[in-house]
Amino acid sequence: MKEQMNYYQIPREEWQSFYTRAHMPLTQEELDSIKSLNDRISMQDVEDVYIPLCHLIHLYMKEFESLTLSKGLFLHRYVKVPPFIIGIAGSVAVGKSTTARLVQTLLSRLFPRRNVQLITTDGFLHPNHVLQERGIMERKGFPESYDMERLIQFLNSVKSGEDNIQIPTYSHSVYDIVEGVYQTISQPDILIVEGINVLQLPANQQIYISDFFDFSIFVDAEPKLIEKWYLERFESLLDTAFQDPTNYYYKFAIGDRQDAIKMAQSVWKNVNLKNLTEYILPTRSRADIILHKTEKHMIDYVLLRKS
């Protein structure tokens, strides 16, 4: 990777030595409930990678709060510390959601006085009927399929300290925005924003979503590995979807399995891989931390931005 010039590449064995903790802040059962379908993560991963990561985030938070205090002193006025926003990016099926939920849980446990909330940018996808009207249903997940203006307005509201902000909810089982169902964000100390598009530049905006971020993480792996995980996850979804006719994957689950897999391979090649290559990977160099995964979702090294 070209951007490694601006990163410290830290092997897992070295990274895990940066912070050691005697008490594990979550149980195996809790970890199992956090991880996404077909994702693999162990208590050892939590101890070796994620606990040191959360303490690094805490260092960034302390610097952020110190700078806010200094601004107040300069302005001779009280300046409220705005929410600390963490962006988590990466490909479809790379394990972003697991990372986001785990970081949320660990930060809540390690720093219990902090109110930590989590959203995914899936809620800012245009509803399917809008995508169909615009003729871009096959480009769902690409930058133009998101209501980026609404997402930026939301992040601005969070940074401004607004209370009870409602955002749309997306359901993966119905593959669409759920009409009339909202998630409420209420003045968090820390907000985690997870999605494939969080480090991208909106097409018609003069501001990056990442301009609102105080820390960002990119979950990385070789595309061939991600394709393997994507197809494994697809088959796992089929194994349960046949029981629910309302599930988006039901029609694939009750049909010919090989035809369904060929369809998923086509979607990976023509949609997800294209999106990854053209829009997601070019944003990797904006991240503060890159978690690099190898076989079985094992994190083998971490890249930490130098400046």
C-alpha positions as CSV (number, residue, x, y, z in Angstrom):
1,M,0.0,0.0,0.0
2,K,1.3,3.4,-1.0
3,E,-0.1,5.1,2.1
4,Q,2.0,3.0,4.4
5,M,4.6,5.7,4.1
6,N,2.5,7.8,6.4
7,Y,1.7,4.9,8.8
8,Y,3.6,2.9,11.4
9,Q,3.1,-0.7,10.6
10,I,2.8,-2.6,13.9
11,P,2.7,-6.4,14.0
12,R,0.0,-7.8,16.2
13,E,2.6,-9.2,18.7
14,E,3.9,-5.7,19.2
15,W,0.5,-4.0,19.3
16,Q,-0.8,-6.2,22.0
17,S,2.1,-5.2,24.3
18,F,1.1,-1.5,24.2
19,Y,-1.6,-2.0,26.8
20,T,-2.3,-4.9,29.1
21,R,-5.3,-5.3,31.4
22,A,-5.9,-7.9,34.0
23,H,-9.7,-7.7,33.9
24,M,-11.6,-8.6,30.7
25,P,-14.5,-6.2,30.3
26,L,-16.9,-8.5,28.6
27,T,-17.8,-12.2,28.6
28,Q,-17.7,-14.8,25.8
29,E,-21.5,-14.8,25.6
30,E,-21.5,-11.0,25.1
31,L,-18.9,-11.3,22.4
32,D,-20.9,-14.0,20.6
33,S,-23.9,-11.6,20.7
34,I,-21.8,-8.8,19.2
35,K,-20.3,-10.5,16.3
36,S,-22.0,-10.5,12.9
37,L,-23.1,-13.5,11.0
38,N,-20.1,-15.5,9.8
39,D,-17.6,-13.2,11.4
40,R,-15.0,-14.7,13.6
41,I,-13.6,-13.0,16.6
42,S,-12.2,-14.4,19.9
43,M,-11.6,-13.1,23.4
44,Q,-7.9,-13.2,22.4
45,D,-8.6,-10.7,19.7
46,V,-10.4,-8.4,22.2
47,E,-7.4,-8.6,24.5
48,D,-4.6,-8.3,21.9
49,V,-6.2,-5.8,19.5
50,Y,-9.3,-4.0,20.6
51,I,-8.5,-3.1,24.2
52,P,-5.2,-1.4,23.2
53,L,-7.2,0.3,20.4
54,C,-9.8,1.7,22.8
55,H,-7.1,3.1,25.0
56,L,-5.5,4.8,22.0
57,I,-9.0,6.3,21.3
58,H,-9.1,7.5,24.8
59,L,-5.7,9.3,24.3
60,Y,-7.2,11.1,21.3
61,M,-10.3,12.0,23.3
62,K,-8.2,13.6,26.0
63,E,-6.3,15.7,23.4
64,F,-9.7,16.6,21.9
65,E,-11.1,17.8,25.2
66,S,-7.9,19.7,26.0
67,L,-8.0,21.5,22.7
68,T,-11.7,22.5,23.4
69,L,-10.7,23.9,26.8
70,S,-7.9,25.9,25.2
71,K,-10.3,27.3,22.6
72,G,-12.6,28.4,25.5
73,L,-9.7,30.1,27.2
74,F,-8.7,31.9,24.0
75,L,-12.3,33.1,23.4
76,H,-12.8,34.0,27.1
77,R,-16.0,32.0,27.2
78,Y,-17.2,28.5,28.2
79,V,-17.0,26.1,25.2
80,K,-18.9,22.9,25.7
81,V,-17.0,19.8,24.6
82,P,-18.9,18.4,21.6
83,P,-19.4,14.7,21.0
84,F,-16.3,12.7,20.0
85,I,-17.2,11.1,16.7
86,I,-15.5,7.9,15.5
87,G,-15.9,6.7,11.9
88,I,-15.5,3.0,11.0
89,A,-15.2,2.2,7.2
90,G,-14.4,-0.8,5.0
91,S,-15.9,-3.1,2.5
92,V,-19.1,-5.1,2.6
93,A,-18.5,-8.3,4.6
94,V,-15.2,-7.3,6.0
95,G,-16.5,-7.1,9.6
96,K,-17.1,-3.4,10.1
97,S,-20.3,-4.0,12.1
98,T,-18.6,-6.4,14.5
99,T,-15.8,-3.9,15.0
100,A,-18.3,-1.0,15.6
101,R,-20.4,-2.9,18.2
102,L,-17.3,-4.2,19.9
103,V,-15.7,-0.8,20.2
104,Q,-19.0,0.6,21.5
105,T,-19.2,-2.0,24.2
106,L,-15.6,-1.8,25.2
107,L,-15.6,2.0,25.4
108,S,-18.8,1.9,27.5
109,R,-17.2,-0.7,29.9
110,L,-13.7,0.8,30.0
111,F,-15.0,4.4,30.5
112,P,-18.4,3.9,32.2
113,R,-19.1,7.7,32.6
114,R,-19.1,8.1,28.8
115,N,-22.4,7.8,26.9
116,V,-21.4,5.8,23.8
117,Q,-24.0,5.5,20.9
118,L,-23.7,3.8,17.5
119,I,-25.3,4.4,14.1
120,T,-24.8,2.8,10.7
121,T,-25.0,4.9,7.5
122,D,-27.3,2.2,6.0
123,G,-30.1,4.4,7.5
124,F,-29.2,7.1,5.1
125,L,-29.6,5.0,2.0
126,H,-32.4,6.2,-0.3
127,P,-35.5,3.9,0.0
128,N,-35.7,1.3,-2.7
129,H,-38.6,3.0,-4.5
130,V,-36.4,6.1,-4.8
131,L,-33.5,4.1,-6.2
132,Q,-35.8,2.5,-8.7
133,E,-37.3,5.8,-9.8
134,R,-33.8,7.1,-10.4
135,G,-32.7,3.9,-12.2
136,I,-29.9,3.2,-9.8
137,M,-31.2,0.2,-7.9
138,E,-28.2,-1.9,-9.2
139,R,-25.9,0.8,-7.7
140,K,-27.2,0.4,-4.2
141,G,-24.3,1.1,-1.9
142,F,-22.5,3.4,-4.3
143,P,-22.2,7.1,-3.3
144,E,-25.2,8.3,-5.3
145,S,-27.5,5.8,-3.4
146,Y,-27.1,7.7,-0.1
147,D,-28.8,10.8,1.0
148,M,-25.4,12.4,1.9
149,E,-26.9,15.8,2.5
150,R,-29.1,14.4,5.2
151,L,-26.2,12.5,6.7
152,I,-24.1,15.7,6.9
153,Q,-27.0,17.6,8.4
154,F,-27.3,14.8,11.0
155,L,-23.6,14.9,11.9
156,N,-23.7,18.7,12.2
157,S,-26.7,18.4,14.6
158,V,-24.8,15.9,16.7
159,K,-21.7,18.2,16.9
160,S,-24.0,21.1,17.7
161,G,-25.3,19.3,20.8
162,E,-28.9,18.9,19.6
163,D,-31.0,16.4,21.5
164,N,-33.3,13.6,20.4
165,I,-32.2,13.5,16.8
166,Q,-34.2,10.9,14.8
167,I,-32.6,9.0,11.9
168,P,-34.1,6.4,9.5
169,T,-33.7,2.7,10.2
170,Y,-32.5,0.1,7.6
171,S,-33.4,-3.6,7.7
172,H,-31.1,-6.1,6.0
173,S,-33.8,-8.7,6.2
174,V,-36.2,-6.7,4.0
175,Y,-33.3,-4.9,2.2
176,D,-34.9,-1.5,2.6
177,I,-35.5,1.5,4.8
178,V,-38.2,0.7,7.4
179,E,-40.9,3.3,7.0
180,G,-41.9,5.0,10.2
181,V,-39.2,3.4,12.3
182,Y,-36.4,5.7,13.6
183,Q,-33.4,5.5,15.8
184,T,-33.0,8.4,18.3
185,I,-29.6,9.8,19.1
186,S,-29.5,11.8,22.4
187,Q,-26.4,13.9,23.1
188,P,-23.7,11.1,23.2
189,D,-20.3,11.7,24.6
190,I,-19.0,9.4,21.9
191,L,-20.8,8.6,18.6
192,I,-19.6,5.7,16.4
193,V,-20.6,6.0,12.7
194,E,-20.2,2.8,10.8
195,G,-20.5,2.4,7.0
196,I,-18.8,1.7,3.7
197,N,-19.1,5.4,2.8
198,V,-18.0,7.2,5.9
199,L,-14.6,8.4,4.5
200,Q,-15.9,9.4,1.1
201,L,-16.5,12.8,-0.5
202,P,-20.1,13.5,-1.4
203,A,-20.6,14.2,-5.1
204,N,-22.3,17.6,-4.6
205,Q,-21.0,18.7,-1.3
206,Q,-18.0,20.8,-0.3
207,I,-17.4,18.9,2.9
208,Y,-16.3,15.4,3.8
209,I,-18.3,13.3,6.2
210,S,-14.9,12.6,7.7
211,D,-14.6,16.3,8.5
212,F,-16.9,15.6,11.5
213,F,-14.7,12.7,12.7
214,D,-12.2,12.9,15.5
215,F,-10.9,9.4,15.0
216,S,-11.4,7.0,12.1
217,I,-10.8,3.2,11.6
218,F,-10.6,1.3,8.3
219,V,-11.1,-2.5,8.4
220,D,-9.0,-3.9,5.6
221,A,-8.4,-7.3,3.9
222,E,-7.5,-8.6,0.4
223,P,-10.5,-8.4,-2.0
224,K,-10.3,-12.1,-2.7
225,L,-10.6,-12.9,1.0
226,I,-13.6,-10.5,1.4
227,E,-15.3,-12.1,-1.6
228,K,-14.9,-15.5,0.2
229,W,-16.4,-14.1,3.4
230,Y,-19.2,-12.4,1.4
231,L,-20.2,-15.7,-0.3
232,E,-20.0,-17.6,3.0
233,R,-22.3,-15.0,4.6
234,F,-24.7,-15.2,1.7
235,E,-25.0,-19.0,2.1
236,S,-25.5,-18.6,5.9
237,L,-28.3,-16.2,5.2
238,L,-30.0,-18.7,2.8
239,D,-29.8,-21.4,5.5
240,T,-32.3,-19.4,7.7
241,A,-34.2,-17.2,5.2
242,F,-36.3,-20.1,3.9
243,Q,-38.3,-20.0,7.1
244,D,-39.5,-16.4,6.6
245,P,-41.3,-15.4,3.4
246,T,-40.9,-11.7,4.3
247,N,-37.1,-12.0,4.2
248,Y,-35.4,-10.5,1.2
249,Y,-33.3,-13.7,0.8
250,Y,-36.4,-16.0,0.9
251,K,-36.7,-16.2,-2.9
252,F,-33.1,-17.3,-3.2
253,A,-33.3,-19.7,-0.3
254,I,-36.2,-21.7,-1.8
255,G,-34.7,-21.7,-5.3
256,D,-31.8,-23.6,-6.7
257,R,-28.8,-23.1,-4.5
258,Q,-26.2,-23.0,-7.3
259,D,-28.2,-20.4,-9.2
260,A,-28.4,-18.3,-6.0
261,I,-24.6,-18.6,-5.5
262,K,-24.0,-17.6,-9.2
263,M,-26.2,-14.6,-8.6
264,A,-24.2,-13.6,-5.4
265,Q,-20.9,-14.0,-7.3
266,S,-22.2,-11.7,-10.0
267,V,-23.3,-9.1,-7.4
268,W,-19.9,-9.3,-5.8
269,K,-18.1,-8.8,-9.1
270,N,-20.3,-6.1,-10.6
271,V,-21.4,-4.2,-7.5
272,N,-19.4,-4.8,-4.4
273,L,-16.0,-5.3,-5.9
274,K,-16.5,-2.3,-8.2
275,N,-17.6,-0.2,-5.2
276,L,-14.7,-1.4,-3.2
277,T,-12.1,-0.7,-5.9
278,E,-13.5,2.7,-7.1
279,Y,-14.9,4.3,-4.0
280,I,-13.9,2.5,-0.7
281,L,-10.3,1.6,-1.0
282,P,-9.3,5.1,-2.2
283,T,-10.5,6.4,1.2
284,R,-8.4,4.0,3.2
285,S,-5.5,6.5,3.5
286,R,-7.8,9.0,5.4
287,A,-8.1,6.6,8.4
288,D,-6.2,7.1,11.6
289,I,-6.0,3.3,12.2
290,I,-6.1,0.5,9.6
291,L,-6.9,-3.0,11.0
292,H,-5.6,-5.5,8.5
293,K,-7.2,-8.9,8.4
294,T,-6.0,-12.2,7.0
295,E,-7.5,-15.7,6.9
296,K,-10.4,-16.4,9.4
297,H,-10.7,-12.6,10.1
298,M,-7.5,-12.7,12.0
299,I,-5.9,-9.2,12.5
300,D,-2.2,-9.7,11.7
301,Y,-1.1,-6.1,11.9
302,V,-2.3,-2.5,12.6
303,L,-1.4,0.6,10.7
304,L,-1.3,3.8,12.8
305,R,-1.2,7.2,11.1
306,K,2.0,9.1,11.8
307,S,0.5,12.6,11.4
